[in-house]
Amino acid sequence: MDKKFNFSSKFRLANIFSLFLFAISILFIIFKGLNYGIDFKGGTLIELRSSNTDASSIRSLLNDMNLGDVNVKNFGKEGDYLIKVEQKEISGNKLIPEIKKKLSDNLSTEISFRRVENVGPKVSSELLESGIIAISLSLAAMLFYIWIRFEWQFSIGSIVALFHDVVITLGIFSILSLEINLSIIAAVLTIVGYSMNDTVVIYDRIRENLNKYNRLNISEIADLSINDTLARTIITSATTLLALLSIFILGGEILRGFSFAMILGVVIGTYSSIFVASPMLKFFKVTYKTLEKEEEKIVP
Amino acid sequence: MLNFSKINTLIIYCIFLTFTFCASLNFQKEDNLYIDKKINLGLDLQGGSYLLLEINSDNLIQEKIQDKVIPIKKLLKENNIKYSNFRINNQSLTLDINNFDKFDLLFNSRKDNFVNPYIDNYRSFELIYKKLTSTKIEILFSKFGLLTINNSALKQSIEIVRRRIDDIGTKEPTILQRGEKRILIELPGLKDPERIKALLGKTAQLNFRLVTDNSEFGTEELISENDDKLNVSKRIIMSGENLIDAQPNINNQNNEPTVSFTLDRLGAQKFGRVTTDNVGKRLAIVLDDEIVSAPTINEAITSGNGMISGNFSFQEATDLALLLRSGALPTPLVVVEERTVGPDLGEDSIKSGTVSLIVGFILVILFMLYKYKIFGLIANTALIANLLILIGILTILEATLTLPGIAGIILTVGMAVDANVLIFERIREELKTEKSLIHAFDTGYSKAKITVLDANITTLIAAIILFAFGSGPVKGFAITLGIGIVTTLFTAYFLARHLTSLVVLNAKNNEIKI
């Protein structure tokens, strides 16, 4: 790949685009909110397989039981349904057997209960809390690592890019009303790792080129570095996406949300390391002197 | 970077072969007596039930503070401290006393204090008191006191939960303490946890009390098995602690299921005395504040054997016997989280997980071959080795493989080539300026090293945090992702580099395309 793309001329446009996406995501997350699954909201989930029934008859049976908010939807194959029951307070340990009995008795078809999950309100709020802590902590850990390995400008730049990725991924989940559960948190953390990985590769090259060509300005250096690493960026994103697409298409219904979040994350993460993380260095007016100063400090 | 001593080469391939051998352990059909290690399948793959139970020690604290009433009153009397308005509250006692200083001295005495023991290890008394007004004080458990009550209740609960679950006979249950108030139970292969939940939901506090005719002081009204209300004395003649065995039976006379029980010596003595003194009266058998049955005492029972009948089905009799055998839980247990996966869904998950793993793997391999030709082959060899070593390490650790764990492996496959891609791209760049082939490869490897390390450490940080904060299946993902990074670094920097060196050093005419 010997073609050179002029990325830095597109920085401004990309930044406006990013800000736009970011703002829309924030607005959606605040006003529409995230669609939390039972892991974080509490409640009961039942996955069942039947030969001959439909969502509306399941729904009407459950509505008779006065369970509050009941959500029934087709899940993967025909005849597979996912039932979600919101649980406002602990109704003892009897809720699940009652629902099972009601459905088995009244639906005129064989039903097998493939999966039953119930998360109490206390546990769900703890899970949400630890999820938020985990994401924040990973961001902080990345910030710290980059700060040690590079200069503070790089550290801030990479965190802005990470923040951008996480918020837009969650924003898209909010816009599409996709469910946020434990595996999505895992996906977001992996995105953080992946996006950081991508950013580090480019930053590494920027640092190297800053030392090598100290007559070039940061835009030129960024351009050069992005082009140097472009083949790698594309190939790695491609292999990762191939693996993820395979999970998304063939990995079954349970992994679909996870792999979708990861696919989004890889695309956004690749974009952000070029169009968010690199312009941030321009914003901080990083030059080869930035690196020198730091070295002087270390070796007095 | 391309020179390998013979010993280094040997070590690299030994490591590879060792882990590959470990990976192969998973596929042996018969049990190997020497090395019996395998990757465990998580509940989401093999099917089973996960339950998180929480103890509620409020009732227990209430009981324990009531137990302090008599010793405290005795202490006050013996030392001539006048008291009035003695009240038992929810979790504390309040009273007015006249001699405050004397009380303080006695209450906080560190020597031979039986009312309020001082524990040296924790530097704390069991109880503390607060002065509410000039005469009124409130006595309650100290932080340490509460902790002791909670911990012993939790320990006891775990023991009894274990006994009950063992008694039911599920295979390989896991029962663990989780935090300060919770018990985690994993029951592989269990399709329907309702019976276990029902059995664990009962405290099974059994006691025998006399039925009285009128509602005098010291009695309470309880519901009997026929939904009648009966007045029962609050005085407990004997409790479940004195029981040494209980078995379900069929009564020969009316073919009704019953539970027969055997008492220990002390229980048999007590029971004999009470039944001798109260022939003709009714004895209530009370389980968790409900009367199971209230038979009339026809004759003195001194043998220490008895029978409970109460319109049971045989299943109910079996369960009751099991509960009585296992002993009473100190506090009720509440299921706060439950996840059950049926075996057919588990099988489906394994199938779809494996299929997507194989397909993802093949796609990546083809892509790399297309992109790098002979070096693609090297990267792919490294990738296969990577996978084998990863599985080998998981086997040695006897790690639990979950569905997200499989996803972690697939993701590793996708990201593992990154290290080799970084290196190969770097070498390509070097080749543009460098004439010597060997030199170009050498500097390529050296220069890419820092980048590869930096890039992988960031992902490793994310995996470690995920492992620390994730729960259940997500932990499985973090393990495979984290180990995958380590194996990736090994295969890229040792195995693939060695293979590359073989290709480069044997290249004729200094011509090689990458």
Boltz contact constraints between the chains, C-beta under 6 A:
constraints:
  - contact:
      token1: [A, 93]
      token2: [B, 197]
      max_distance: 6.0
  - contact:
      token1: [A, 93]
      token2: [B, 201]
      max_distance: 6.0
  - contact:
      token1: [A, 93]
      token2: [B, 335]
      max_distance: 6.0
  - contact:
      token1: [A, 97]
      token2: [B, 194]
      max_distance: 6.0
  - contact:
      token1: [A, 114]
      token2: [B, 342]
      max_distance: 6.0
  - contact:
      token1: [A, 114]
      token2: [B, 345]
      max_distance: 6.0
  - contact:
      token1: [A, 115]
      token2: [B, 341]
      max_distance: 6.0
  - contact:
      token1: [A, 115]
      token2: [B, 345]
      max_distance: 6.0
  - contact:
      token1: [A, 116]
      token2: [B, 340]
      max_distance: 6.0
  - contact:
      token1: [A, 117]
      token2: [B, 339]
      max_distance: 6.0
  - contact:
      token1: [A, 118]
      token2: [B, 338]
      max_distance: 6.0
  - contact:
      token1: [A, 119]
      token2: [B, 337]
      max_distance: 6.0
  - contact:
      token1: [A, 120]
      token2: [B, 336]
      max_distance: 6.0
  - contact:
      token1: [A, 123]
      token2: [B, 336]
      max_distance: 6.0
  - contact:
      token1: [A, 123]
      token2: [B, 337]
      max_distance: 6.0
  - contact:
      token1: [A, 130]
      token2: [B, 469]
      max_distance: 6.0
  - contact:
      token1: [A, 134]
      token2: [B, 465]
      max_distance: 6.0
  - contact:
      token1: [A, 134]
      token2: [B, 469]
      max_distance: 6.0
  - contact:
      token1: [A, 137]
      token2: [B, 465]
      max_distance: 6.0
  - contact:
      token1: [A, 138]
      token2: [B, 462]
      max_distance: 6.0
  - contact:
      token1: [A, 138]
      token2: [B, 465]
      max_distance: 6.0
  - contact:
      token1: [A, 141]
      token2: [B, 461]
      max_distance: 6.0
  - contact:
      token1: [A, 182]
      token2: [B, 474]
      max_distance: 6.0
  - contact:
      token1: [A, 183]
      token2: [B, 404]
      max_distance: 6.0
  - contact:
      token1: [A, 186]
      token2: [B, 474]
      max_distance: 6.0
  - contact:
      token1: [A, 186]
      token2: [B, 477]
      max_distance: 6.0
  - contact:
      token1: [A, 189]
      token2: [B, 462]
      max_distance: 6.0
  - contact:
      token1: [A, 189]
      token2: [B, 466]
      max_distance: 6.0
  - contact:
      token1: [A, 192]
      token2: [B, 462]
      max_distance: 6.0
  - contact:
      token1: [A, 193]
      token2: [B, 458]
      max_distance: 6.0
  - contact:
      token1: [A, 193]
      token2: [B, 459]
      max_distance: 6.0
  - contact:
      token1: [A, 193]
      token2: [B, 462]
      max_distance: 6.0
  - contact:
      token1: [A, 196]
      token2: [B, 458]
      max_distance: 6.0
  - contact:
      token1: [A, 197]
      token2: [B, 455]
      max_distance: 6.0
  - contact:
      token1: [A, 197]
      token2: [B, 458]
      max_distance: 6.0
  - contact:
      token1: [A, 197]
      token2: [B, 459]
      max_distance: 6.0
  - contact:
      token1: [A, 200]
      token2: [B, 454]
      max_distance: 6.0
  - contact:
      token1: [A, 200]
      token2: [B, 455]
      max_distance: 6.0
  - contact:
      token1: [A, 200]
      token2: [B, 458]
      max_distance: 6.0
  - contact:
      token1: [A, 201]
      token2: [B, 451]
      max_distance: 6.0
  - contact:
      token1: [A, 201]
      token2: [B, 455]
      max_distance: 6.0
  - contact:
      token1: [A, 204]
      token2: [B, 451]
      max_distance: 6.0
  - contact:
      token1: [A, 231]
      token2: [B, 425]
      max_distance: 6.0
  - contact:
      token1: [A, 232]
      token2: [B, 421]
      max_distance: 6.0
  - contact:
      token1: [A, 232]
      token2: [B, 422]
      max_distance: 6.0
  - contact:
      token1: [A, 232]
      token2: [B, 425]
      max_distance: 6.0
  - contact:
      token1: [A, 235]
      token2: [B, 421]
      max_distance: 6.0
  - contact:
      token1: [A, 236]
      token2: [B, 418]
      max_distance: 6.0
  - contact:
      token1: [A, 236]
      token2: [B, 421]
      max_distance: 6.0
  - contact:
      token1: [A, 239]
      token2: [B, 364]
      max_distance: 6.0
  - contact:
      token1: [A, 239]
      token2: [B, 367]
      max_distance: 6.0
  - contact:
      token1: [A, 239]
      token2: [B, 414]
      max_distance: 6.0
  - contact:
      token1: [A, 239]
      token2: [B, 417]
      max_distance: 6.0
  - contact:
      token1: [A, 240]
      token2: [B, 414]
      max_distance: 6.0
  - contact:
      token1: [A, 240]
      token2: [B, 415]
      max_distance: 6.0
  - contact:
      token1: [A, 242]
      token2: [B, 363]
      max_distance: 6.0
  - contact:
      token1: [A, 242]
      token2: [B, 364]
      max_distance: 6.0
  - contact:
      token1: [A, 243]
      token2: [B, 360]
      max_distance: 6.0
  - contact:
      token1: [A, 243]
      token2: [B, 410]
      max_distance: 6.0
  - contact:
      token1: [A, 243]
      token2: [B, 413]
      max_distance: 6.0
  - contact:
      token1: [A, 243]
      token2: [B, 414]
      max_distance: 6.0
  - contact:
      token1: [A, 246]
      token2: [B, 356]
      max_distance: 6.0
  - contact:
      token1: [A, 246]
      token2: [B, 359]
      max_distance: 6.0
  - contact:
      token1: [A, 246]
      token2: [B, 360]
      max_distance: 6.0
  - contact:
      token1: [A, 247]
      token2: [B, 356]
      max_distance: 6.0
  - contact:
      token1: [A, 247]
      token2: [B, 407]
      max_distance: 6.0
  - contact:
      token1: [A, 247]
      token2: [B, 410]
      max_distance: 6.0
  - contact:
      token1: [A, 250]
      token2: [B, 352]
      max_distance: 6.0
  - contact:
      token1: [A, 250]
      token2: [B, 355]
      max_distance: 6.0
  - contact:
      token1: [A, 250]
      token2: [B, 356]
      max_distance: 6.0
  - contact:
      token1: [A, 250]
      token2: [B, 359]
      max_distance: 6.0
  - contact:
      token1: [A, 251]
      token2: [B, 352]
      max_distance: 6.0
  - contact:
      token1: [A, 251]
      token2: [B, 356]
      max_distance: 6.0
  - contact:
      token1: [A, 252]
      token2: [B, 349]
      max_distance: 6.0
  - contact:
      token1: [A, 252]
      token2: [B, 352]
      max_distance: 6.0
  - contact:
      token1: [A, 255]
      token2: [B, 407]
      max_distance: 6.0
